[in-house]
Structure formats: structure tokens, C-alpha cells
Amino acid sequence: MNARMLRIGMIGIGGMGHAHLETIRTFHHAGRCRFVAIADPTAVRFPDALAALDWESVAHYDDYRNLIARNDIDAVIISTPIHLHARQTIDSLTAGKHVYLEKPPCATTGEYEQLDAARRASGKICAIGFQMQAAPVYRFIKEIVASGKIGDLTHIWAAASWPRDDSYYARTSWSGRMTVGGAPVFDGPATNACAHAVHAAMVIAGAPVRVRGSLKRARPIESYDTAFVEAESETGINVRLFLTHASTKEYGPRMYFRGTCGHAWFDWNMNAAVTQDGGETVQYAFPYQPMMAIMTDFFDAIEQSGEPATSLCDTLPYLQTVNGALKSGDGITSFAASLVSAVTPNTPQQTYVVAGLDDEVAAFATDPSAVPSLVYPGKWVGVGEIDPAPVQLR
Ligand SMILES: NC(=O)c1ccc[n+]([C@@H]2O[C@H](COP(=O)([O-])OP(=O)(O)OC[C@H]3O[C@@H](n4cnc5c(N)ncnc54)[C@H](O)[C@@H]3O)[C@@H](O)[C@H]2O)c1
């Protein structure tokens, strides 16, 4: 056995945890790490996974505090509901573990400050599961932007239409919630399913100076299913994102980067294109192995005492942007009932859709210079005005 082999524990093995389980088992069998333990109070729901882990002598705990109390674990992977992230991560860092925490790290900038204080005090790595950061397509776009090939970057736009039905909202008890047990969740397209796009935009744009947005619901939920978010960054870049689950047609996510002499785009199928003004468009396709890539990056960062591709610190602009959007619109509002209808009602495929939303997404994807009227944003909010605990206050 490699003397420096990392010893890994996993907290939360359902849902996204299944993907991490497979990656860690693969690394374990390849001699890249030793898989020591899991903690999940409802792991019995996954008998096949447990049977395989028993065979590999992986310990199982209901309570994550028993896992992090072990001194033969170097790092933990936390893939639990959003409202548990901050507590479990702070406890794990304080117990001396490196942490890979699923995205989003937390729901509020106030929780971010607590997480970052624990990270600094521990001296450990806290990577966040925004796996796009390790994807070759995203790294390529970052290089194109940095190279000046499309001039100085002026705009970043993203559009995503991901219809989500009852079965999606029924899959977890925290889906569509703003809080659970008093802890913020802030679930929705900009803060969960398509949070990768907001984060990817803000990593390139830099910290926002001011933000405006509109968070709306078609579905009768506590949180929102449609977001328009606009930010102006300290580097002068204008960011616009239009993300919805209340549509009928799938689109994207696709991100556009406009510079002073060209533009580029990439999408979640790992395709990209670059056009210099007056020149040909060159298309590119990249391999898709994001979970292997991001976990390899996490392991490398620990072993080489380096920075992970997805550090906690890089998530503050994302959190400021989504918390600012919530403040801008004075919370979340419902679409007019006359615009909302249920498609395939009374089935698990029931989807709440907003009349005209598909057309507005299509129009925005073609020409993002016009603000979509169905999600017209509220007032601009300066970054200093962003409430560190917006979710708890409402
Ligand atoms: N990176 C991605 O592309 C991606 C994709 C999907 C989900 N996610 C993120 O992964 C996280 C989990 O989402 P999900 O959809 O898998 O949620 P989920 O609710 O389906 O699964 C969470 C798992 O955590 C377990 N759990 C609950 N309480 C626990 C506790 N106290 N201790 C240990 N385990 C506990 C549950 O039993 C379950 O197995 C979220 O942050 C979500 O945003 C990321």
C-alpha cells in the first residue's frame, strides 16, 4: 500500500453521493485511496451499495460525528442536503479533516463567513463540488478569455431551461424549500440544479459590485423555480443568467462570453465554439469525466498542499450574487395564476409551466440584450447591502 495513501470517509451516500461512491470505490480499487467509512442514517435504502461496502470492510455509521471522530480518516466527502452542509463541514474541518463539500457550499453569505473561519482555523482544504471547474471545456473557455482572443471580456450570459416535474420535487424532503428546521436551504435553479452556471460565470467575472434579479415560482413551493439574475462585477463585466424549471422545452445550460472583438460559448454537453469578429467560427468538443476529474483534483490538492480547482473562497461571488438577487426582488413572488398551467396533471410527471416562458428563454438565448419581461428584475442592490442571512429573515 502506498504509505501516503489518503484515507477517505463519505457523509451522505444517496442521490449525488452514489456518484461519489462509485468514484471513491474506483480509486480504492486502483490503489489511489483507502475507503474507510460512510455515515448516512438512511443508508439501508441502498442495500446494493452497502453489500459492496461490507465486502470491502468499509465501516458504516448513522451519525457523521462518529465518522469524523476516527483518527484514521484524512478527508471526508459531504454529499448531504444543503441545510446540513455548514454544520457538518465546520465539524469535519474542526476535527482535522480535509473536506470535499457538494455544491452549493451553503445558502447564505453569513454561513459562508462561518465556514471560511473554520477552514482558516483548521488549515485544511475545503473543496466545493462545482465540478465544472475541473472540466476541460470550462478550462478551455477560461484560457480563451485570458488569452485576449475575443478581446476584453464585457458580457457573460447563461440560459437554462430544465423542466422539472413532481417526481423531481418529491425526490427529497428539502426540495423546493427555503428553510428546513430553521436552517437555510434556498433550493431553486440558480442555487441548486443550475448553480454551476452562476458559479462558473462569477469565477470569471469576479466579485459583484451590484446585483439585481427576479426569483419567481410557478409551482406551489416555498422557494422559486425561475430566476433572472444580473450582476456587474468589479472588473466591469456584465453577467446575465436566465434559469428555469417552469418551461416545457429543454435548453442548455449554455454560457456565452462576449468580448470587444469576438465571442465564445460552451454548453453542458461539453461543446464549445470561438468566433473572432469577421472570422470563422471554430467548434470544439471535449471529453466528459467531471467526477473523476474533480476528485483527482481534490486528492492532488491534499497531497501537494495546493489549492483545489473549486475552493470555498471562489464561491463567495456566487453567494453574493444569488443572495443579492433575492434581496433585489424583495423575496420570491408567484407568477400570475392566469399564466400558470399544469402539464400532465395528477401524475408524477406533472409540471407547472408559465405561458410564454419557452419563448422568452429562446429569445434571450438568441439576443440577451433584452431583459425577459416575465422575470423583469427588481432594484439594483450594492454588494454591501446584501443581507448575510436573507433566508432566515423571511
Ligand atoms: N455536483 C452536482 O452536479 C450535483 C448534482 C446533484 C446534487 N448535488 C448536491 O448534492 C447534495 C445532495 O443532494 P442529493 O440530491 O443527493 O440529496 P438527497 O437528499 O437525495 O441525498 C442526500 C443523502 O444524504 C443523506 N443524509 C441526510 N441527512 C444526513 C445526515 N445527517 N448525515 C449523513 N447523511 C445524511 C441522505 O440519507 C441521502 O442519502 C446537494 O448539495 C445537492 O445540491 C450536486
The ligand as a Tripos MOL2 file, in Angstrom:
@<TRIPOS>MOLECULE
LIG
   44    48     1     0     0
SMALL
NO_CHARGES

@<TRIPOS>ATOM
      1 N1        -22.4740   18.4450   -8.3200 N.am      1 LIG1
      2 C1        -23.6090   18.1320   -8.8990 C.2       1 LIG1
      3 O1        -23.7520   18.1480  -10.1140 O.2       1 LIG1
      4 C2        -24.7730   17.7630   -8.0260 C.ar      1 LIG1
      5 C3        -25.8740   17.0620   -8.5600 C.ar      1 LIG1
      6 C4        -26.9190   16.7160   -7.6960 C.ar      1 LIG1
      7 C5        -26.8790   17.0990   -6.3620 C.ar      1 LIG1
      8 N2        -25.7960   17.8220   -5.9070 N.ar      1 LIG1
      9 C6        -25.7380   18.2690   -4.5000 C.3       1 LIG1
     10 O2        -25.5210   17.1480   -3.6500 O.3       1 LIG1
     11 C7        -26.1140   17.4150   -2.3790 C.3       1 LIG1
     12 C8        -27.0650   16.2910   -2.0300 C.3       1 LIG1
     13 O3        -28.1120   16.2950   -2.9550 O.3       1 LIG1
     14 P1        -28.9700   14.9870   -3.2460 P.3       1 LIG1
     15 O4        -29.8730   15.3350   -4.3660 O.co2     1 LIG1
     16 O5        -28.0550   13.8320   -3.3860 O.co2     1 LIG1
     17 O6        -29.7830   14.8870   -1.8660 O.3       1 LIG1
     18 P2        -30.5300   13.6530   -1.2380 P.3       1 LIG1
     19 O7        -31.4020   14.2050   -0.2030 O.co2     1 LIG1
     20 O8        -31.0910   12.7870   -2.3350 O.co2     1 LIG1
     21 O9        -29.3430   12.7730   -0.6160 O.3       1 LIG1
     22 C9        -28.6220   13.2010    0.4650 C.3       1 LIG1
     23 C10       -28.0630   11.9960    1.2090 C.3       1 LIG1
     24 O10       -27.6360   12.4880    2.4770 O.3       1 LIG1
     25 C11       -28.1220   11.6170    3.4790 C.3       1 LIG1
     26 N3        -28.2560   12.3180    4.7420 N.ar      1 LIG1
     27 C12       -29.3150   13.0510    5.1860 C.ar      1 LIG1
     28 N4        -29.0630   13.5000    6.4430 N.ar      1 LIG1
     29 C13       -27.8160   13.0430    6.7690 C.ar      1 LIG1
     30 C14       -27.0100   13.1750    7.9250 C.ar      1 LIG1
     31 N5        -27.4050   13.8850    8.9920 N.pl3     1 LIG1
     32 N6        -25.7840   12.5930    7.9210 N.ar      1 LIG1
     33 C15       -25.3600   11.8740    6.8690 C.ar      1 LIG1
     34 N7        -26.1050   11.6980    5.7440 N.ar      1 LIG1
     35 C16       -27.3100   12.2940    5.6930 C.ar      1 LIG1
     36 C17       -29.4560   11.1240    2.9500 C.3       1 LIG1
     37 O11       -29.8510    9.9150    3.6230 O.3       1 LIG1
     38 C18       -29.1290   10.9080    1.4970 C.3       1 LIG1
     39 O12       -28.5610    9.6140    1.2930 O.3       1 LIG1
     40 C19       -26.8080   18.7830   -2.5030 C.3       1 LIG1
     41 O13       -25.9650   19.7710   -2.0110 O.3       1 LIG1
     42 C20       -27.0090   18.9220   -3.9940 C.3       1 LIG1
     43 O14       -27.0810   20.2790   -4.4110 O.3       1 LIG1
     44 C21       -24.7660   18.1330   -6.7010 C.ar      1 LIG1
@<TRIPOS>BOND
     1     1     2 1
     2     2     3 2
     3     2     4 1
     4     4     5 ar
     5     4    44 ar
     6     5     6 ar
     7     6     7 ar
     8     7     8 ar
     9     8     9 1
    10     8    44 ar
    11     9    10 1
    12     9    42 1
    13    10    11 1
    14    11    12 1
    15    11    40 1
    16    12    13 1
    17    13    14 1
    18    14    15 2
    19    14    16 1
    20    14    17 1
    21    17    18 1
    22    18    19 2
    23    18    20 1
    24    18    21 1
    25    21    22 1
    26    22    23 1
    27    23    24 1
    28    23    38 1
    29    24    25 1
    30    25    26 1
    31    25    36 1
    32    26    27 ar
    33    26    35 ar
    34    27    28 ar
    35    28    29 ar
    36    29    30 ar
    37    29    35 ar
    38    30    31 1
    39    30    32 ar
    40    32    33 ar
    41    33    34 ar
    42    34    35 ar
    43    36    37 1
    44    36    38 1
    45    38    39 1
    46    40    41 1
    47    40    42 1
    48    42    43 1
@<TRIPOS>SUBSTRUCTURE
     1 LIG1         1 GROUP 0 **** ****
